[in-house]
Amino acid sequence: MPRDHHNHNHGHGHGHDEEHDHEHTHPPGEPPLPTTAAQSLLEYIDIGRIKVSNAVNPSTVGKLFTKEINTTPLCTDFEPELLITIPFTIPVKLVSVLITTPSPPEELKFYLKEQHDIESANNTKPTHMVQHPPNIGPSAEISASIVEHHLPRRKFPQTSEFSILLLGDLINNPNGKISISRLEIRGQALKPRKELPTSILYESAPNPNDHPIHERTEFQSSSTFNM
């Protein structure tokens, strides 16, 4: 997978002076709805079409989603920021993201629609964003070094492509690194909408020339009803 050489001289609009609406995903004092491994969307992820920006080893991104132990984490190349776009084979409803990061980011931004590069993601208001450990807050759970960030279900009702932007401390540690060894998306697969026929042939008064003589006696106009 080719590396995304985006312009690293762009202005980082995600400075910590911006409005951080790290909203809770559940009413205060109530835990988020629990999820299970059965809600994994792995089988609906189009692994071959996953995109990553600013990774030193982008070809390893697919290994993040496998059930096997990943010994080669995905690592940032330049500044501590990483963009991953995950396409699905059918529409899905998202409920949570589980992540294991040997070198964790400080913040995660989630986008309901695909973000083509880091610069455009930084200039786009995320659908949701959270702080990452050690200040995980009530919207995350820790179990065996895996952090689960619960997403507001009303904000992620349906999507076919989902982007995650991981951000480190660009001001105090611009040469820092972010690495990920495991990434799991949980939610619900949605049935694709059935396509309606583009046209319907309606014959209210059939042309006698279109039907053989033996069919004409049996053919009745749909505008005539016998009561």
Phi, psi and chi 1 to 4 in degrees:
 res  aa     phi    psi   chi1   chi2   chi3   chi4
   1 MET       -  125.8 -175.1  179.7  -62.0      -
   2 PRO   -67.8  146.5   24.3  -33.4      -      -
   3 ARG   -75.8  142.5 -177.4 -176.3  -57.1  172.6
   4 ASP   -87.7  103.9 -177.7   -1.2      -      -
   5 HIS   -90.0   78.0  -66.3  -74.4      -      -
   6 HIS   -84.1  165.0   67.0  -81.0      -      -
   7 ASN   -74.7  114.7 -178.4    6.3      -      -
   8 HIS   -86.2    5.8  -69.9  -82.1      -      -
   9 ASN   -94.7    5.8  -65.5  -37.2      -      -
  10 HIS   -71.5  158.3   61.8  -96.4      -      -
  11 GLY   -73.8  133.3      -      -      -      -
  12 HIS   -87.8   94.6  -61.6  -66.4      -      -
  13 GLY   -75.4    0.4      -      -      -      -
  14 HIS   -97.3   25.9   58.8  -89.0      -      -
  15 GLY   -56.3  160.3      -      -      -      -
  16 HIS   -75.4    6.2  -67.4  -76.1      -      -
  17 ASP   -87.3  -10.9  -69.2  -25.3      -      -
  18 GLU   -73.0  165.4   73.5  176.5   21.6      -
  19 GLU   -72.7  120.0 -179.8 -177.9   -4.0      -
  20 HIS  -105.4   98.8  -81.5 -162.5      -      -
  21 ASP   -93.8   67.2   54.2  -16.0      -      -
  22 HIS   -74.4   73.9  -61.7  -77.9      -      -
  23 GLU   -73.6  152.0   64.0  179.9   74.2      -
  24 HIS   -74.3  148.4  -60.0  -47.9      -      -
  25 THR   -95.2   11.7   59.7      -      -      -
  26 HIS  -155.9  161.3   50.7   86.7      -      -
  27 PRO   -59.7  146.7  -24.1   33.9      -      -
  28 PRO   -55.1  135.6  -24.3   33.8      -      -
  29 GLY    86.1   -7.5      -      -      -      -
  30 GLU  -112.3  136.4  -66.3 -175.5   14.3      -
  31 PRO   -72.0  155.7   27.4  -34.7      -      -
  32 PRO   -67.6  160.1   25.0  -34.2      -      -
  33 LEU   -63.8  129.0  -65.4  174.8      -      -
  34 PRO   -68.1  152.1   26.4  -34.1      -      -
  35 THR  -119.9  166.8   65.0      -      -      -
  36 THR  -132.5  166.0   67.2      -      -      -
  37 ALA   -62.1  -24.1      -      -      -      -
  38 ALA   -66.1  -16.5      -      -      -      -
  39 GLN   -90.9    6.7  -67.7  174.8  -84.0      -
  40 SER   -61.8  137.4  171.8      -      -      -
  41 LEU   -98.9   18.7  -65.4  173.4      -      -
  42 LEU   -54.5  -43.8  175.7   58.8      -      -
  43 GLU   -68.6  -13.2   64.4  177.6  -60.1      -
  44 TYR  -104.4    1.7  -55.4  106.0      -      -
  45 ILE   -85.6  130.0  -64.2  176.4      -      -
  46 ASP   -85.2   86.3 -167.1  -18.2      -      -
  47 ILE   -55.5  -41.4  -61.7  -68.9      -      -
  48 GLY   -67.8  -15.2      -      -      -      -
  49 ARG  -108.6    8.3  -68.3  179.8   54.3 -121.9
  50 ILE   -65.4  135.9  -64.7  175.4      -      -
  51 LYS  -113.9  144.6  -59.8  176.0 -176.1  177.5
  52 VAL  -139.6  139.6   58.7      -      -      -
  53 SER  -118.4  137.9  -62.8      -      -      -
  54 ASN    67.7   41.7 -165.9   37.8      -      -
  55 ALA  -111.8  138.5      -      -      -      -
  56 VAL   -74.8  -23.8   68.8      -      -      -
  57 ASN  -133.8   65.1   52.9  -16.3      -      -
  58 PRO   -61.7  -23.4   22.6  -33.2      -      -
  59 SER   -68.5  -13.4   61.2      -      -      -
  60 THR   -90.0    0.4   65.3      -      -      -
  61 VAL   -60.9  -35.5   66.4      -      -      -
  62 GLY   -63.6  -26.6      -      -      -      -
  63 LYS   -70.2  -17.7  -64.0 -179.7 -179.5  179.2
  64 LEU   -63.9  -26.6  -58.4 -179.1      -      -
  65 PHE   -98.4   -8.3  -61.0   88.7      -      -
  66 THR   -74.8  161.0   63.0      -      -      -
  67 LYS   -82.2  -10.2  -64.3 -179.3  179.6  179.7
  68 GLU   -79.1  158.2  -59.2  176.3   -2.1      -
  69 ILE   -69.2  126.6  -62.5  176.3      -      -
  70 ASN   -96.3  115.1 -178.5   20.3      -      -
  71 THR   -94.9   -1.1   57.8      -      -      -
  72 THR  -123.2   88.6  -52.5      -      -      -
  73 PRO   -63.3  152.8  -18.9   31.7      -      -
  74 LEU   -79.3  125.5 -179.6   72.4      -      -
  75 CYS  -122.0  149.2  -60.9      -      -      -
  76 THR   -70.9  155.0   50.2      -      -      -
  77 ASP   -95.7  -56.5 -167.9    0.5      -      -
  78 PHE  -107.6 -104.1  -62.1  101.9      -      -
  79 GLU   -72.6  161.7  -61.7  165.7  -25.9      -
  80 PRO   -77.4   70.7   29.2  -35.3      -      -
  81 GLU  -149.3  138.7   50.9 -175.7   -5.3      -
  82 LEU  -143.6  132.1 -173.0   67.2      -      -
  83 LEU  -117.4  127.7  177.3   67.0      -      -
  84 ILE  -125.7  128.2  -57.7  174.4      -      -
  85 THR  -115.2  125.7  -64.4      -      -      -
  86 ILE  -113.3  113.1  -55.2  156.7      -      -
  87 PRO   -90.9  148.4   29.9  -28.9      -      -
  88 PHE  -115.3  152.5  -60.3   94.4      -      -
  89 THR   -78.1  -22.8   55.9      -      -      -
  90 ILE  -140.0  162.2   63.2  172.6      -      -
  91 PRO   -60.3  143.6  -23.1   34.0      -      -
  92 VAL  -136.0  157.1  -62.5      -      -      -
  93 LYS  -106.1  128.2  177.5  179.3 -178.9  179.2
  94 LEU   -97.2  139.7  -56.5  176.0      -      -
  95 VAL  -125.8  -29.0  -61.4      -      -      -
  96 SER  -163.7  161.4   72.7      -      -      -
  97 VAL  -127.7  125.5  173.2      -      -      -
  98 LEU  -106.3  132.9  -70.1   85.2      -      -
  99 ILE  -140.9  138.8 -176.3  170.7      -      -
 100 THR  -118.5  121.3  -58.0      -      -      -
 101 THR  -130.8  107.0   56.8      -      -      -
 102 PRO   -58.4  -37.7  -24.3   34.3      -      -
 103 SER  -120.5   92.3  -59.7      -      -      -
 104 PRO   -76.2  154.8   28.2  -34.7      -      -
 105 PRO   -79.9  175.5   32.6  -35.5      -      -
 106 GLU   -97.0  -21.4  -70.2 -167.1  -14.1      -
 107 GLU  -150.6  145.4 -173.6  175.5   60.2      -
 108 LEU  -122.5  134.3  -62.7  175.6      -      -
 109 LYS  -118.9  133.5  -67.2 -175.4  178.0 -177.6
 110 PHE  -115.2  136.6  -54.8  102.4      -      -
 111 TYR  -124.6  129.6  -57.9   83.4      -      -
 112 LEU   -67.1  -27.0 -174.9   61.3      -      -
 113 LYS  -116.3  160.5  -62.5 -178.9  179.7 -180.0
 114 GLU   -61.9  137.2  176.0 -171.8    3.9      -
 115 GLN  -109.7  126.2  -60.4  -60.9  -54.4      -
 116 HIS   -78.2  -28.2  -63.7  -74.3      -      -
 117 ASP  -155.8  171.5   53.3   52.4      -      -
 118 ILE   -65.7  -39.2  -69.2  177.6      -      -
 119 GLU   -61.8  -46.1 -176.3  174.0    6.0      -
 120 SER   -67.2  -34.0   63.3      -      -      -
 121 ALA   -64.9  -41.0      -      -      -      -
 122 ASN   -65.9  -25.0  -79.9  -36.6      -      -
 123 ASN   -96.3    5.9  -67.4  -35.2      -      -
 124 THR  -116.0  134.1  -58.0      -      -      -
 125 LYS   -67.6  125.3 -177.4  177.9 -180.0 -180.0
 126 PRO   -71.1  155.5   26.7  -34.6      -      -
 127 THR   -66.5  -34.2  -51.3      -      -      -
 128 HIS  -160.7  149.7 -176.6   60.9      -      -
 129 MET  -146.0  150.8   57.5 -175.4  177.1      -
 130 VAL  -140.6  156.4  -64.5      -      -      -
 131 GLN   -81.5  149.7  -69.7 -179.3  -19.3      -
 132 HIS  -106.1  156.0 -163.5   70.9      -      -
 133 PRO   -46.0  151.6  -27.5   34.0      -      -
 134 PRO   -78.2  -15.1   28.9  -35.5      -      -
 135 ASN   -93.7   75.2  -62.1  -41.3      -      -
 136 ILE   -81.8  -25.5   60.6  171.7      -      -
 137 GLY    70.6  179.9      -      -      -      -
 138 PRO   -76.6   -5.9   28.5  -35.2      -      -
 139 SER   -91.7   11.1   63.2      -      -      -
 140 ALA  -136.6  153.3      -      -      -      -
 141 GLU  -125.7  144.1  -62.9  173.2   -5.5      -
 142 ILE  -114.3  130.7  -66.9 -176.0      -      -
 143 SER  -150.2  116.3  174.2      -      -      -
 144 ALA    53.5   46.6      -      -      -      -
 145 SER    69.8    4.7   76.0      -      -      -
 146 ILE   -96.4  128.8  -60.7  175.1      -      -
 147 VAL  -104.9  128.1  179.3      -      -      -
 148 GLU  -108.1  119.1 -179.9  174.9   18.0      -
 149 HIS  -101.1  118.0  -69.5  -71.2      -      -
 150 HIS   -82.8  135.7  -64.3  -93.1      -      -
 151 LEU   -98.8  146.4  -57.3  175.5      -      -
 152 PRO   -65.0  114.5  -15.6   28.9      -      -
 153 ARG   -64.5  -27.4  -57.6 -167.6 -178.6 -164.2
 154 ARG   -71.7  -20.2   61.0 -177.4  176.5   82.5
 155 LYS   -90.6  -16.6  -71.8 -172.7  176.1 -177.6
 156 PHE  -126.4   55.1  -63.0   88.1      -      -
 157 PRO   -73.1  -28.8   29.5  -35.9      -      -
 158 GLN  -163.6  132.5  179.5  173.1  -38.0      -
 159 THR  -156.8  157.1 -175.2      -      -      -
 160 SER  -114.8  -13.4  -65.0      -      -      -
 161 GLU  -144.5  137.4  -72.0 -174.3  -52.5      -
 162 PHE  -136.6  127.2  173.3   57.6      -      -
 163 SER  -112.6  142.7  -69.9      -      -      -
 164 ILE  -125.0  126.6  -54.4  173.9      -      -
 165 LEU  -110.9  120.7  179.4   61.5      -      -
 166 LEU  -103.8  129.1  -58.8   91.0      -      -
 167 LEU  -125.8  133.5  -63.0  168.2      -      -
 168 GLY   -99.5 -162.7      -      -      -      -
 169 ASP   -88.7   91.2 -171.6  -12.1      -      -
 170 LEU   -72.4  -20.5  -72.0  165.1      -      -
 171 ILE   -85.6  -52.3  -61.9  175.9      -      -
 172 ASN   -90.7  -20.4  -60.4  -45.1      -      -
 173 ASN  -142.5   63.6 -170.8   20.8      -      -
 174 PRO   -66.1  -18.7   25.0  -34.1      -      -
 175 ASN   -97.7    9.5  -63.6  -41.5      -      -
 176 GLY   -69.7  165.8      -      -      -      -
 177 LYS  -119.8  153.2  -61.8  -69.7 -175.9  180.0
 178 ILE  -122.4  135.7  -64.4  173.6      -      -
 179 SER  -136.6  145.0   62.2      -      -      -
 180 ILE  -127.9  133.8  -50.0  174.2      -      -
 181 SER  -113.1  -14.4   57.3      -      -      -
 182 ARG  -153.2  137.2 -175.3   81.5  171.7   87.8
 183 LEU  -145.2  125.8 -166.9   59.7      -      -
 184 GLU  -132.1  135.0 -178.9 -177.6  -10.1      -
 185 ILE  -110.1  128.0  -46.3  -62.8      -      -
 186 ARG  -116.3  148.2  -69.1 -176.1  179.3  179.5
 187 GLY   171.4 -145.6      -      -      -      -
 188 GLN  -137.6  130.3  176.2 -174.8   -5.6      -
 189 ALA   -77.7  137.1      -      -      -      -
 190 LEU  -108.8  142.9  -55.8  175.7      -      -
 191 LYS   -71.2  131.9  -66.2 -178.3  178.8  179.0
 192 PRO   -61.4  145.9  -18.9   30.7      -      -
 193 ARG   -67.5  137.4  -65.8 -179.6  179.0  178.5
 194 LYS   -73.9  133.5  -66.6 -176.8  178.2  179.6
 195 GLU   -76.7  132.3  -65.9 -174.8    1.8      -
 196 LEU   -79.3  150.0  -63.3  175.1      -      -
 197 PRO   -59.9  139.1   19.1  -30.8      -      -
 198 THR   -72.6  -24.9   55.7      -      -      -
 199 SER  -152.9  148.3   62.2      -      -      -
 200 ILE  -125.3  124.9  -60.2  175.6      -      -
 201 LEU   -83.7  116.7 -179.4   61.5      -      -
 202 TYR  -117.1  121.1 -178.9   75.0      -      -
 203 GLU  -114.3   95.6 -170.6  174.9   25.3      -
 204 SER   -83.1  -31.5   59.9      -      -      -
 205 ALA  -136.2   92.0      -      -      -      -
 206 PRO   -63.0  146.0   22.9  -32.8      -      -
 207 ASN   -79.7  121.0 -173.4  -17.5      -      -
 208 PRO   -57.0  -28.6  -23.5   33.7      -      -
 209 ASN   -71.4  -15.9  -64.9  -32.9      -      -
 210 ASP   -86.6   -7.3  -67.4  -21.1      -      -
 211 HIS  -131.4  138.0  -57.5  -84.4      -      -
 212 PRO   -61.0  161.2  -20.1   31.1      -      -
 213 ILE   -60.1  -39.4  -64.1  177.1      -      -
 214 HIS   -69.8  -14.9   67.5  -83.9      -      -
 215 GLU   -90.5  -20.3  -68.2 -177.2    0.4      -
 216 ARG   -66.4  -34.2  -65.1  178.2 -169.5  173.7
 217 THR   -70.9  -22.6   56.6      -      -      -
 218 GLU   -94.4  -12.7  -60.6  176.1    0.6      -
 219 PHE   -86.9  129.3 -152.9  105.3      -      -
 220 GLN  -125.7  136.5 -176.4  177.4    6.4      -
 221 SER   -61.9  137.9  171.2      -      -      -
 222 SER   -71.9   -9.0   59.0      -      -      -
 223 SER   -89.8    0.4   59.5      -      -      -
 224 THR  -113.4  130.2  -56.9      -      -      -
 225 PHE  -124.3  133.9  -62.2   89.7      -      -
 226 ASN   -93.7  123.9  -66.2  -33.6      -      -
 227 MET  -100.0      -  -57.5  -61.7  -68.3      -
